[in-house]
Amino acid sequence: MTADTHAAPVTPVLSATGLTKRYGSVVAMQDADFELLPGEVLAVIGDNGAGKSTLIKALSGVLIPDAGQIRVGSTPVTFRSARDAQSHGIETVFQDLALTPALDIAANLFMGRELRRSGLLGSVLRMTDKPAMRRRSQEFFDEMAIRVKSVAQPVESLSGGQRQGVAVARAVAFGRRVIIMDEPTAALGVRESDTVIELIKRIRSRGIPVVLISHDMPHVFEVADRVHVHRQGRRAAVVRPGVRSMAEVVALMTGALEPTEEERRGIA
């Protein structure tokens, strides 16, 4: 079957053009472009120091680029904080997970977005509605097939994979447009990593696109629809796992292989 060359172009859910970030004389990102399409898992890969973390921080509102433009859909936006990105439906799961171990799962899920009790208890005394938060947390965990003994148990009692699941669940619960995941399987065992990969697939099945930053090439090839190769502070290529082999993608990442013009432009 040949491609329909007359098909209307798809508007990216999240995109950026010309992003640049300098720290004094050090250029962390230079004219970087990015496009996340609806419903896809886009893996972002690159060597240490390639600038992929800077790119992700700009897209998630953690840092403000010195130049360039970010768009949500077709609308130009300026993120001055992670809250700004969250207000546009973009949630990020960083490597440190940002969980509070002593609090229970439900409290972590609703952290910063706590449900208040009705009436004066909630509006004046600001008392949280713990039963409602636990009920809704359990419903969401059941929906996402995340298995824990109880949403009332403290996060410190969970395994590494379960903690990752809580952080991802929080992002999915409030991320209306995009979920960004920074090395979600780092430091996890094989079984726990497989659980996270299956969770990413379930997120995609819900129609929510995922940006996956990962060094684990087998995981990238298992779950990614496209792969954004970042090199020397900018996008070097965008490739499809079904077209390029794992060895070729690594060669593109290190500069040992030149991308095609279509891959360089991100339209492969």
C-alpha positions as a Markdown table, in Angstrom:
| # | Residue | x | y | z |
|---|---|---|---|---|
| 1 | Met | 0.0 | 0.0 | 0.0 |
| 2 | Thr | 1.4 | 3.4 | -0.9 |
| 3 | Ala | 1.2 | 6.4 | 1.3 |
| 4 | Asp | -1.5 | 9.0 | 0.6 |
| 5 | Thr | 0.7 | 12.0 | -0.4 |
| 6 | His | -2.4 | 14.2 | -0.4 |
| 7 | Ala | -3.3 | 13.5 | 3.2 |
| 8 | Ala | -3.7 | 16.6 | 5.4 |
| 9 | Pro | -0.8 | 17.2 | 7.7 |
| 10 | Val | -1.3 | 16.3 | 11.3 |
| 11 | Thr | -1.1 | 19.1 | 13.9 |
| 12 | Pro | 1.4 | 18.1 | 16.6 |
| 13 | Val | 0.0 | 18.0 | 20.2 |
| 14 | Leu | 3.2 | 19.6 | 21.4 |
| 15 | Ser | 5.9 | 21.2 | 19.3 |
| 16 | Ala | 8.9 | 23.5 | 19.4 |
| 17 | Thr | 11.1 | 25.3 | 16.9 |
| 18 | Gly | 14.4 | 26.9 | 17.4 |
| 19 | Leu | 14.8 | 26.4 | 21.1 |
| 20 | Thr | 18.0 | 27.7 | 22.5 |
| 21 | Lys | 19.4 | 27.8 | 26.0 |
| 22 | Arg | 22.8 | 29.1 | 27.1 |
| 23 | Tyr | 24.5 | 29.1 | 30.5 |
| 24 | Gly | 27.2 | 31.7 | 30.1 |
| 25 | Ser | 29.5 | 30.5 | 27.4 |
| 26 | Val | 28.0 | 27.0 | 27.5 |
| 27 | Val | 25.3 | 26.3 | 24.9 |
| 28 | Ala | 23.1 | 23.5 | 26.2 |
| 29 | Met | 20.5 | 23.7 | 23.4 |
| 30 | Gln | 20.9 | 25.3 | 20.0 |
| 31 | Asp | 18.0 | 25.7 | 17.5 |
| 32 | Ala | 16.3 | 22.6 | 18.7 |
| 33 | Asp | 13.1 | 21.4 | 17.1 |
| 34 | Phe | 10.5 | 18.9 | 18.5 |
| 35 | Glu | 7.2 | 17.4 | 17.5 |
| 36 | Leu | 4.9 | 15.1 | 19.4 |
| 37 | Leu | 2.0 | 13.7 | 17.3 |
| 38 | Pro | -1.4 | 12.7 | 18.7 |
| 39 | Gly | -1.6 | 9.3 | 20.3 |
| 40 | Glu | 2.0 | 8.3 | 19.9 |
| 41 | Val | 4.8 | 7.3 | 22.1 |
| 42 | Leu | 7.8 | 9.4 | 21.1 |
| 43 | Ala | 11.1 | 8.3 | 22.5 |
| 44 | Val | 13.9 | 10.9 | 23.0 |
| 45 | Ile | 17.4 | 9.5 | 23.0 |
| 46 | Gly | 20.9 | 10.9 | 23.1 |
| 47 | Asp | 24.3 | 10.6 | 24.7 |
| 48 | Asn | 25.0 | 12.3 | 28.0 |
| 49 | Gly | 25.4 | 16.0 | 27.4 |
| 50 | Ala | 23.4 | 15.9 | 24.2 |
| 51 | Gly | 20.9 | 18.4 | 25.6 |
| 52 | Lys | 17.9 | 16.2 | 25.8 |
| 53 | Ser | 17.3 | 17.0 | 29.5 |
| 54 | Thr | 17.4 | 20.7 | 28.7 |
| 55 | Leu | 14.9 | 20.2 | 25.9 |
| 56 | Ile | 12.5 | 18.3 | 28.2 |
| 57 | Lys | 12.9 | 20.9 | 31.0 |
| 58 | Ala | 11.8 | 23.6 | 28.5 |
| 59 | Leu | 8.8 | 21.6 | 27.3 |
| 60 | Ser | 7.7 | 20.9 | 30.9 |
| 61 | Gly | 8.2 | 24.5 | 32.1 |
| 62 | Val | 11.1 | 23.9 | 34.4 |
| 63 | Leu | 13.3 | 26.3 | 32.5 |
| 64 | Ile | 12.7 | 29.2 | 30.1 |
| 65 | Pro | 14.6 | 29.0 | 26.8 |
| 66 | Asp | 16.5 | 32.0 | 25.6 |
| 67 | Ala | 15.0 | 31.8 | 22.2 |
| 68 | Gly | 12.5 | 29.7 | 20.2 |
| 69 | Gln | 8.8 | 28.9 | 20.3 |
| 70 | Ile | 6.8 | 26.2 | 22.0 |
| 71 | Arg | 3.3 | 25.4 | 20.8 |
| 72 | Val | 0.5 | 23.4 | 22.3 |
| 73 | Gly | -1.5 | 22.3 | 19.3 |
| 74 | Ser | -1.4 | 25.3 | 17.0 |
| 75 | Thr | -1.2 | 27.9 | 19.8 |
| 76 | Pro | 2.1 | 29.5 | 20.8 |
| 77 | Val | 2.7 | 29.4 | 24.5 |
| 78 | Thr | 5.3 | 30.6 | 27.0 |
| 79 | Phe | 5.9 | 28.4 | 30.0 |
| 80 | Arg | 7.4 | 30.2 | 33.0 |
| 81 | Ser | 7.0 | 27.4 | 35.4 |
| 82 | Ala | 5.9 | 23.7 | 35.6 |
| 83 | Arg | 2.5 | 25.0 | 36.7 |
| 84 | Asp | 2.1 | 26.8 | 33.4 |
| 85 | Ala | 2.8 | 23.5 | 31.6 |
| 86 | Gln | 0.4 | 21.7 | 33.8 |
| 87 | Ser | -2.3 | 24.2 | 33.1 |
| 88 | His | -2.0 | 23.2 | 29.5 |
| 89 | Gly | -2.4 | 19.5 | 30.4 |
| 90 | Ile | 1.3 | 18.6 | 30.3 |
| 91 | Glu | 2.5 | 16.4 | 33.2 |
| 92 | Thr | 6.1 | 15.3 | 33.7 |
| 93 | Val | 7.4 | 12.3 | 35.7 |
| 94 | Phe | 11.0 | 13.1 | 36.6 |
| 95 | Gln | 13.6 | 10.6 | 37.8 |
| 96 | Asp | 13.3 | 11.7 | 41.4 |
| 97 | Leu | 9.5 | 11.0 | 41.2 |
| 98 | Ala | 8.7 | 13.9 | 43.6 |
| 99 | Leu | 6.9 | 11.7 | 46.0 |
| 100 | Thr | 6.6 | 12.1 | 49.8 |
| 101 | Pro | 7.4 | 8.7 | 51.3 |
| 102 | Ala | 5.7 | 9.2 | 54.6 |
| 103 | Leu | 2.3 | 10.1 | 53.0 |
| 104 | Asp | -0.1 | 7.4 | 51.7 |
| 105 | Ile | -0.6 | 6.7 | 48.0 |
| 106 | Ala | -3.8 | 8.7 | 47.7 |
| 107 | Ala | -2.2 | 11.8 | 49.4 |
| 108 | Asn | 0.7 | 11.6 | 46.9 |
| 109 | Leu | -1.7 | 11.2 | 44.0 |
| 110 | Phe | -3.6 | 14.4 | 44.9 |
| 111 | Met | -0.6 | 16.4 | 46.2 |
| 112 | Gly | -1.1 | 20.0 | 45.4 |
| 113 | Arg | -4.6 | 19.2 | 44.1 |
| 114 | Glu | -6.2 | 18.0 | 47.3 |
| 115 | Leu | -9.9 | 17.5 | 47.5 |
| 116 | Arg | -11.5 | 19.6 | 50.2 |
| 117 | Arg | -14.5 | 18.6 | 52.4 |
| 118 | Ser | -17.8 | 20.3 | 51.7 |
| 119 | Gly | -19.1 | 23.3 | 53.5 |
| 120 | Leu | -17.1 | 25.4 | 56.0 |
| 121 | Leu | -14.8 | 22.5 | 56.9 |
| 122 | Gly | -13.3 | 22.7 | 53.4 |
| 123 | Ser | -13.8 | 26.3 | 52.4 |
| 124 | Val | -12.7 | 27.9 | 55.7 |
| 125 | Leu | -10.8 | 25.3 | 57.6 |
| 126 | Arg | -9.3 | 23.8 | 54.4 |
| 127 | Met | -9.8 | 20.2 | 55.6 |
| 128 | Thr | -9.0 | 17.6 | 53.0 |
| 129 | Asp | -11.5 | 14.9 | 52.1 |
| 130 | Lys | -9.3 | 11.8 | 52.6 |
| 131 | Pro | -12.1 | 9.2 | 51.9 |
| 132 | Ala | -12.9 | 10.9 | 48.6 |
| 133 | Met | -9.3 | 11.0 | 47.6 |
| 134 | Arg | -8.7 | 7.4 | 48.5 |
| 135 | Arg | -11.9 | 6.3 | 46.7 |
| 136 | Arg | -11.0 | 8.1 | 43.5 |
| 137 | Ser | -7.4 | 6.9 | 43.7 |
| 138 | Gln | -8.5 | 3.3 | 44.0 |
| 139 | Glu | -10.9 | 3.8 | 41.0 |
| 140 | Phe | -8.1 | 5.2 | 39.0 |
| 141 | Phe | -5.6 | 2.5 | 40.0 |
| 142 | Asp | -8.1 | -0.1 | 39.0 |
| 143 | Glu | -8.7 | 1.5 | 35.7 |
| 144 | Met | -4.9 | 1.7 | 34.9 |
| 145 | Ala | -4.4 | -1.9 | 36.3 |
| 146 | Ile | -1.8 | -0.7 | 38.8 |
| 147 | Arg | -1.7 | -3.2 | 41.6 |
| 148 | Val | -1.1 | -2.1 | 45.2 |
| 149 | Lys | -2.3 | -3.6 | 48.5 |
| 150 | Ser | -4.1 | -0.4 | 49.4 |
| 151 | Val | -4.1 | 3.3 | 48.4 |
| 152 | Ala | -4.0 | 4.0 | 52.1 |
| 153 | Gln | -0.5 | 2.5 | 52.6 |
| 154 | Pro | 2.5 | 4.9 | 52.8 |
| 155 | Val | 4.6 | 5.2 | 49.7 |
| 156 | Glu | 7.7 | 4.3 | 51.7 |
| 157 | Ser | 6.3 | 0.7 | 51.9 |
| 158 | Leu | 6.3 | 0.3 | 48.1 |
| 159 | Ser | 8.8 | -1.2 | 45.8 |
| 160 | Gly | 10.6 | 0.9 | 43.2 |
| 161 | Gly | 8.3 | -0.2 | 40.5 |
| 162 | Gln | 5.2 | 0.6 | 42.5 |
| 163 | Arg | 6.5 | 4.0 | 43.4 |
| 164 | Gln | 7.1 | 4.7 | 39.7 |
| 165 | Gly | 3.5 | 3.5 | 39.1 |
| 166 | Val | 2.2 | 6.1 | 41.7 |
| 167 | Ala | 4.2 | 8.9 | 40.0 |
| 168 | Val | 2.9 | 7.9 | 36.6 |
| 169 | Ala | -0.6 | 7.5 | 37.8 |
| 170 | Arg | -0.5 | 11.0 | 39.2 |
| 171 | Ala | 0.6 | 12.3 | 35.8 |
| 172 | Val | -2.0 | 10.4 | 33.9 |
| 173 | Ala | -4.7 | 11.5 | 36.4 |
| 174 | Phe | -4.1 | 15.2 | 35.6 |
| 175 | Gly | -2.3 | 15.2 | 32.3 |
| 176 | Arg | -5.0 | 16.0 | 29.7 |
| 177 | Arg | -2.7 | 16.4 | 26.7 |
| 178 | Val | 0.8 | 15.0 | 27.2 |
| 179 | Ile | 2.7 | 12.8 | 29.6 |
| 180 | Ile | 6.5 | 13.2 | 29.7 |
| 181 | Met | 8.5 | 10.4 | 31.4 |
| 182 | Asp | 12.2 | 10.9 | 32.2 |
| 183 | Glu | 14.0 | 7.5 | 32.4 |
| 184 | Pro | 11.0 | 5.7 | 34.1 |
| 185 | Thr | 12.8 | 2.3 | 34.1 |
| 186 | Ala | 16.1 | 3.5 | 35.5 |
| 187 | Ala | 17.3 | 1.5 | 38.5 |
| 188 | Leu | 14.3 | -0.9 | 38.2 |
| 189 | Gly | 14.5 | -4.7 | 37.8 |
| 190 | Val | 13.4 | -6.6 | 34.8 |
| 191 | Arg | 9.9 | -7.4 | 36.1 |
| 192 | Glu | 9.3 | -3.8 | 37.4 |
| 193 | Ser | 10.5 | -2.3 | 34.2 |
| 194 | Asp | 8.1 | -4.5 | 32.2 |
| 195 | Thr | 5.3 | -3.3 | 34.4 |
| 196 | Val | 6.2 | 0.4 | 33.6 |
| 197 | Ile | 6.4 | -0.4 | 29.8 |
| 198 | Glu | 2.9 | -2.0 | 29.9 |
| 199 | Leu | 1.7 | 1.1 | 31.8 |
| 200 | Ile | 3.0 | 3.3 | 29.0 |
| 201 | Lys | 1.2 | 1.2 | 26.5 |
| 202 | Arg | -2.1 | 1.6 | 28.5 |
| 203 | Ile | -1.6 | 5.3 | 28.5 |
| 204 | Arg | -1.2 | 5.3 | 24.7 |
| 205 | Ser | -4.4 | 3.2 | 24.4 |
| 206 | Arg | -6.2 | 6.0 | 26.2 |
| 207 | Gly | -5.2 | 8.3 | 23.5 |
| 208 | Ile | -2.7 | 10.3 | 25.5 |
| 209 | Pro | 0.6 | 10.8 | 23.8 |
| 210 | Val | 3.8 | 10.0 | 25.8 |
| 211 | Val | 7.3 | 11.5 | 25.6 |
| 212 | Leu | 9.7 | 8.8 | 26.8 |
| 213 | Ile | 13.3 | 9.8 | 27.6 |
| 214 | Ser | 15.3 | 6.6 | 27.9 |
| 215 | His | 18.7 | 5.0 | 27.5 |
| 216 | Asp | 17.2 | 1.6 | 27.3 |
| 217 | Met | 17.2 | 0.8 | 23.6 |
| 218 | Pro | 15.2 | -2.5 | 23.8 |
| 219 | His | 12.5 | -0.6 | 25.7 |
| 220 | Val | 12.6 | 2.2 | 23.2 |
| 221 | Phe | 12.1 | -0.3 | 20.3 |
| 222 | Glu | 9.4 | -2.1 | 22.1 |
| 223 | Val | 7.1 | 0.8 | 22.8 |
| 224 | Ala | 8.0 | 3.8 | 20.7 |
| 225 | Asp | 6.2 | 4.8 | 17.5 |
| 226 | Arg | 9.0 | 7.2 | 16.6 |
| 227 | Val | 12.4 | 8.0 | 18.0 |
| 228 | His | 13.7 | 11.6 | 18.3 |
| 229 | Val | 17.5 | 11.5 | 18.2 |
| 230 | His | 19.1 | 14.4 | 20.0 |
| 231 | Arg | 22.7 | 15.3 | 19.4 |
| 232 | Gln | 24.9 | 18.3 | 20.1 |
| 233 | Gly | 22.1 | 20.3 | 21.5 |
| 234 | Arg | 19.5 | 19.8 | 18.8 |
| 235 | Arg | 17.4 | 17.3 | 17.0 |
| 236 | Ala | 19.6 | 15.2 | 14.7 |
| 237 | Ala | 16.9 | 13.0 | 13.3 |
| 238 | Val | 13.5 | 11.4 | 13.8 |
| 239 | Val | 13.3 | 7.7 | 12.8 |
| 240 | Arg | 10.8 | 4.9 | 13.0 |
| 241 | Pro | 11.9 | 1.6 | 14.8 |
| 242 | Gly | 10.3 | -0.4 | 12.0 |
| 243 | Val | 12.5 | 1.3 | 9.4 |
| 244 | Arg | 15.8 | 1.7 | 11.2 |
| 245 | Ser | 17.6 | -1.1 | 13.2 |
| 246 | Met | 18.7 | -0.6 | 16.8 |
| 247 | Ala | 22.3 | -0.5 | 15.7 |
| 248 | Glu | 21.5 | 2.2 | 13.1 |
| 249 | Val | 19.7 | 4.4 | 15.6 |
| 250 | Val | 22.7 | 4.1 | 18.0 |
| 251 | Ala | 25.0 | 5.1 | 15.1 |
| 252 | Leu | 22.7 | 8.1 | 14.4 |
| 253 | Met | 22.9 | 9.1 | 18.0 |
| 254 | Thr | 26.7 | 9.0 | 18.1 |
| 255 | Gly | 27.2 | 10.6 | 14.7 |
| 256 | Ala | 28.6 | 7.5 | 13.0 |
| 257 | Leu | 25.7 | 7.5 | 10.6 |
| 258 | Glu | 24.2 | 10.4 | 8.7 |
| 259 | Pro | 20.4 | 10.7 | 8.7 |
| 260 | Thr | 18.4 | 11.0 | 5.5 |
| 261 | Glu | 17.0 | 14.4 | 4.6 |
| 262 | Glu | 13.5 | 13.3 | 5.7 |
| 263 | Glu | 14.9 | 12.0 | 9.0 |
| 264 | Arg | 16.8 | 15.2 | 9.6 |
| 265 | Arg | 13.6 | 17.2 | 9.0 |
| 266 | Gly | 11.6 | 15.0 | 11.3 |
| 267 | Ile | 9.2 | 13.7 | 8.7 |
| 268 | Ala | 10.4 | 10.2 | 8.2 |
